[in-house]
Amino acid sequence: MVNHTQGTAEASNGKSAGGQRKSFSQNGGAAGDEKKTNRAFFALYLGLFAGMIWGAVKIIEYIFKFTRIIPAFLAEPFYRHDFLLTWQGILVGWLFFIVFSILASFIYMFLFGKVKGPWMGIGYGIGWWCLLYLAIGPWTGMMGWLYYSDWNTILTDFCLFLLWGMFIGYSTAFEFTEEHSRKPA
């Protein structure tokens, strides 16, 4: 049962009746109805920010020579390597990383959207690193075989994908499975 006087007071504080927080909500419904997060919009939003943030980190790590793999490595099969070394090519690579992150966010939401905690996200990032750096990347020309890379490149890019996956996984877990933030005080 919802106490309507309490529900209106909480609704004015940015919470719906029952103490549940609103975020990425679908419009509609009567006052006091539970608002659900739109999963598709959340995945799009999360992937956009994951790509923007971690793509920028990839550019910074390349500028400071922590890695030898160019920031536009995902665009390597589609553009000339000389172009990807220019600032315009780096921006194209950043755009490719954003699109890749959006797709990866949708895949994570579909496969692991109900998993609690950050661990699945960490594994998800490691899985993408393995897929890109050990299988797809060398065969498509995105990068050379990992055997010929130095340890700085390997560890830096591994940690980047680990954190990228944790960002996607933990953000999803927090939005859809953290019940303590949804219970009344």
N, C-alpha and C positions, 0 to 999 in steps of 0.2 A: 504494500500500500504506500502511496506517495502522499506525504503531507503537503498540501497545495500551498500553504503559507511559507513553508520552508523551501519548496520548489521555486517559487517566484523570487525569493531572496537570493537563492543560489544562482538562479538563471541570470540575475542582474550582475553577479560577480564573474560571469564567463563560464559558468558550469551549468550543466543541465540538471534537471531534477534527479535526485538519487546520487548526487556528487560526482557524476561522470563528466569528464572533460570533453570538450568539443575540439575536433581538429579534422580538417579535410572532410567536413561533413557534407552529406547530400542534403539538398534543400527539401523542404516539405515536412509534413507531419505536424501534429498538434503540439502545443506547448507542453513540455514535460515528457514527450516521447524521447526514447533513447536514440541518439544520433550515432550512426555507424560511419566508420571511415570508408571512403570510397577507395577500394584496393587498387584499381587501375590508375586513378589520379595520383595516389600516394606512390605507386611504383614509378610513374613517370617523373614526379617531382623528386623522389629520392635518387633515381638514376641520373637526372639532370645535375643535381648538386654533387653527387658522387663523381661524375665525370668532370665537372668544373673544378672541384677541389683537388682530386687526386691526379687529374690531368695537369693541373698547374704544378703540383708537387713533382710530377714526372719531368716537366720542363725545367724546373729549378734544379733537380738532381742532375740533369744533363748539362745545364749551364755550369754548374760547379764541378763537373767532371767526376761525379760519383758513379756514373754509368756511361758506357760507350754505345748503348742502344738508343737510337734517336727517339725523340718524343713522338714522332709521327710514324712509328713502326707499324701501326695498324693500317696505315695508308700505303705502305711500301708496295704491295702488289698492284696498286692502281695508279701510282704516280712515279715519275722518274726520281731516283735517289737524289740527284743534284737539286731538284726543286724542293724536296723535303728538308734540305739543310738550310733553306732560306727562312726568313721570318714568316713569309706567307705559308710556306710548307709546314712550319711548326703550328701555325693557327689551324691549318687543315687537319693536321694530326690531332690537335686538341679537340676539334669538332668530331673526328672519328672516335676518339676516346669517350666523348660525351655520349655519342650514339651507342657505342659498345656498352657503356655503363647503363644506359636506359634499357637496352635489351637484356643485359645480365640481371638488372633489378626486376624486370618482369619475370624472368625465368626463376629467380630466387623466390619471388612472391608466389608463383604457381607451385613450385616444388616444396619449399620449406617455410611457407608463410606462417605456420602455426608453431614452429619450433621456438622454445624459450632460450634465452641467453645468447651470448656472443659466439659460442663455440662453433656452431654450424656455419656462421658467417666467416669465421677464420678459416675453416676447412674449405669453404666455397672459394675464398680468395686464393688459397693454396692450389686448389683444383684448377682454377683458371690459369694460374701461373704455370702449372705443369702442362696444361693443354696448349697454351700459347708458346711457351719457351722450349718445351721438349718435343712437341708433335707438330702443331700447325705452323708455327713460326719458321722453323728451319726448312720445311718442305715448300712453303709458299714464298720464301725469300724475304720475310719480314726481318729476319735476323739470321746470323750464323748459328752453327751448332753450339750448344752450351759448353761443350768440351773445349772450345777455343776461346771462351770468354774468361776474363780475369775475375777474381773473387769479389772485388768491389762491385762489379756489374751484377753478378749473380745475387749477392746478398742484398744489395740496394733494391733491385727490382723485385726480389722475393718479398722483402719487407713491405714494399709499396703495395703489392697485390694482397698481402696478408692484411694490411690496414684497410685497404679498399674493400675487401670482402667483409671485414669486421664492421666497417661503417654501414654497409648495406644490410648485413645480417642483424646487427644489434639495433639499428634503427627500425627495421621491420619487427623484430621481436618486441621492442619497447612499445611500438604502436599497437600491436595486435595481441600481445600475450601478457603484458604487465598488469595484473589485476589489482595490485595494491594501490595504484594511482586511480583506479576507477571505483573503489569502495567509499562509502560515505565516512566522514571523519567521526 
